[in-house]
Amino acid sequence: MTTVDTRAVVDLLGVLAYAELTAFDRLAEDARMAPTLAGRAALARMAAAEMGHHDRLAQRLTELGADPTEAMSPFVAALDGFHEGTRPRTWLEGLVKAYVGDGLAADFYREIAGFLAEPDRSLILEVLADTGHADFAVREVRAAIAAQRTLAGRLALWGRRLVGEAISQSQAVIAERDGLARLIMGGTGDLTGVVRLQERITAAHTERMKALGLNP
Amino acid sequence: MTTVDTRAVVDLLGVLAYAELTAFDRLAEDARMAPTLAGRAALARMAAAEMGHHDRLAQRLTELGADPTEAMSPFVAALDGFHEGTRPRTWLEGLVKAYVGDGLAADFYREIAGFLAEPDRSLILEVLADTGHADFAVREVRAAIAAQRTLAGRLALWGRRLVGEAISQSQAVIAERDGLARLIMGGTGDLTGVVRLQERITAAHTERMKALGLNP
């Protein structure tokens, strides 16, 4: 473990804190599209869990002497841009986005967390832990596809679009933050390491698409 | 303490469970109007706390052998109607609504809870406890009025409109649910008791308007 620049840690905690706030927002918005009261409550519950994660990250930022708002600010435009560009039009698109999109982001952040020292590594792994959304999304999407086979093609297309948008936005974030870029390069060791990291993330994404019953 | 019809208890827990779900929803929506990231996180945090309350009520309903969704269903139309009819157009209107409207509702439910046996009485008092929203709303609204005096008149009008809508919607709810109406009549004893209950609620409402710096 090499020593990591505190600014890079603050960047990582900041982008995650804002990601949790937008996750809250988005799950709350999707909850309103739920076809049942039980589904609406389930999504609202997950949104609430994301806020719990947000608070833990904000608290850690404060401990490190950083202001949570300042730490989040550099990432507002990129994350808002991603969500504006991938606004679900249906309940199912929302579920696929939350499962596939958040899964991809979580894998990426988990890889970077591996380069950090404690307690930040554990904190990040904890807040990235699934809030029950994965099982819920898989169950709902599979049931919907079973009832209407034609949905599979459209949702698979949606899944691929999410990945494209996520990649271009995360590249924009890394390009903007030198500390984060150095953290990734330093952690992976070299370009081969970066390629392997991408391969692991892609493989996990393929598994998630399959779990939903979608062609990756 | 007279014995209370279980159906009335289920009704009360049901309307509260749905009220918490809509409170979550509305705070989450208002959070997006926040002028700062800190304000947005503060409202999202309060929304998350409401979901915690919702879950406790749903759990109690299940304990009583009731299905939470079924218990909430009779109140969806009235509560959605109230919120549709009083949709805040600004951040400040949202804060006044949450403080004045939720305060009024909480007072009303607290009065009814007093007629119930334990553990339901304590559970209801607990979930009605303020989630920090009151202080936050008072601070923000007072600061905004101090900066721009003309806001006070408009927001006072808004506060009065909220009360009118809340009264007409709660009358609709009670008219629909015999058990609830009997619970209130039985608990207050007679019409004089009902009038006193209304007086207490009105007095508390007046205090809240004053706390915001608004003419009741």
Boltz contact constraints between the chains, C-beta under 6 A:
constraints:
  - contact:
      token1: [A, 24]
      token2: [B, 44]
      max_distance: 6.0
  - contact:
      token1: [A, 28]
      token2: [B, 28]
      max_distance: 6.0
  - contact:
      token1: [A, 37]
      token2: [B, 69]
      max_distance: 6.0
  - contact:
      token1: [A, 37]
      token2: [B, 72]
      max_distance: 6.0
  - contact:
      token1: [A, 38]
      token2: [B, 69]
      max_distance: 6.0
  - contact:
      token1: [A, 44]
      token2: [B, 24]
      max_distance: 6.0
  - contact:
      token1: [A, 44]
      token2: [B, 51]
      max_distance: 6.0
  - contact:
      token1: [A, 45]
      token2: [B, 51]
      max_distance: 6.0
  - contact:
      token1: [A, 48]
      token2: [B, 48]
      max_distance: 6.0
  - contact:
      token1: [A, 48]
      token2: [B, 51]
      max_distance: 6.0
  - contact:
      token1: [A, 51]
      token2: [B, 44]
      max_distance: 6.0
  - contact:
      token1: [A, 51]
      token2: [B, 45]
      max_distance: 6.0
  - contact:
      token1: [A, 51]
      token2: [B, 48]
      max_distance: 6.0
  - contact:
      token1: [A, 69]
      token2: [B, 37]
      max_distance: 6.0
  - contact:
      token1: [A, 69]
      token2: [B, 38]
      max_distance: 6.0
  - contact:
      token1: [A, 72]
      token2: [B, 37]
      max_distance: 6.0
